[in-house]
Amino acid sequence: AISRLRDSGLLKTQGLINGDWIDAYDGKTFEVQNPATGSVLANVACMGNRETADAISSASKTFSSWSKLTAGERSKYLRKWYDLLIDHKEDLAILMTLEQGKPLKEALGEISYGASFIEFFAEESKRIYGDIISPTIADRRLFVLRQPIGVVGAITPWNFPLAMITRKVGPALASGCTVVVKPSEFTPLTALAASELALQAGIPAGAFNVVMGNASEIGDSMLESPQVKKITFTGSTAVGKKLMAGSANTVKKVSLELGGNAPCIVFDDAEIDIAVKGSLAAKFRNSGQTCVCANRILVQEGIYEKFANAFIKAVQDLKVGNGLMEGISQGPLINENSVQKAERLVNDALSKGAKVMLGGKRHNLGMTFYEPTVLCNVDNDMLISREEVFGPVAPLLSFKTEEDAIRIANDTSAGLAAYIFTTSMPRSWRVSEALEYGMVGINEGIISTEVAPFGGVKQSGLGREGSRYGLDEYLEMKYICLGNI
Ligand code: ADP
């Protein structure tokens, strides 16, 4: 299927260090598989300490020149990169579906979404402003500059193989930082193809490096290096905590996008079609494998029956299969561990009184396909309500009052995205303000965009990505006091 690529030069299997494509120093490789078929797509350089150290020193050397360009000059490179990503979106989407499994249409959507961060930050970096502050002593003048922090280590997951990279690399490069990226070992091909396009756009050697292979070795090299000034990570809460702890020794700035446990609250006064469509999208996008996927669907008693019936009907219409095939809306899960997690959470729920309304088992397509599933009679103490499912399982919980819904929704250590469905304007405000989450969708199940701040509270993370605030993560303030004028 790789032969479907129009530009076979986008299939890269080496790391990118100082502008050169490089094998692992010991020649080792690892296999990248297609989760829909199990076939091996490519053998990719399996890198570790030594390659990471070289990538960091190349990023560090390049920082002195890249950071001195004007924002407008850097912006031209990024704009070119954006154009190339869009020009090659079909190839990038095919690579993404092959290694990640998501339906081709969703992959195409991710290329546009991923590329939009490059475009947005190319523009936004021209609007980095400092301050002039009124002095407290008459013969002084006080200024604040905002300068790029330095070399950034970016570690990204497999569920959005392009967008999680561009959301970090876009603002980092735009603000004048240089980067070492470690994509997920499940999905390096999209990342490497996008990197080839960055080279073609003329982004200078060393500004943008990519290493992959031994995740903990690469991560530790980044953490230990005093040259790396910032770690930005999207992935599991457990790994995020490790990186945060590991950053303490050299006091790195840290941004984390970690796990969610999104409540999707459907009130009695909701517009049923909008609620069904929104919860379906929030739950089943990417086969449930996003950190903002609805993890618990809370439905008020008065609308429960009607909503559940309509929702189950909509889930029945989802088509499971190889994402390269026409009309498929649900691809495979990324790997066997993910299927086993879904099975463990469903079994726990069933043993505690939940009921399967639809699905509830592996799909007869085999591999890592799992049936789109709806459970009812779920309560907030079951594991499925405590952990992030990251699969196509929708647990329905019922509640009586608005206060109950808020209490249940907030009863978790995560706080990334929440969704509410209601036609009451006052309730929209009340509930949005009461939810301990970084993002709230009202009557909308898909809310991410490059122009709005994405991020969580509580144990879902630190910092924001996208929007003008996304640049702050890569900038340091410098206060300058000019005296005796
Ligand atoms: P997921 O469940 O989404 O795979 P992970 O947190 O395991 O979440 O993975 C996200 C990213 O973190 C991947 O690129 C993975 O290789 C990387 N990673 C995993 N373990 C470590 C580690 N100890 N140090 C640095 N990166 C790691």
Residues whose N, C-alpha, C, O or C-beta is under 5 A from the ligand:
A	BS01	ADP	I155 T156 P157 K182 P183 S184 E185 A215 S216 G219 T234 G235 S236 V239
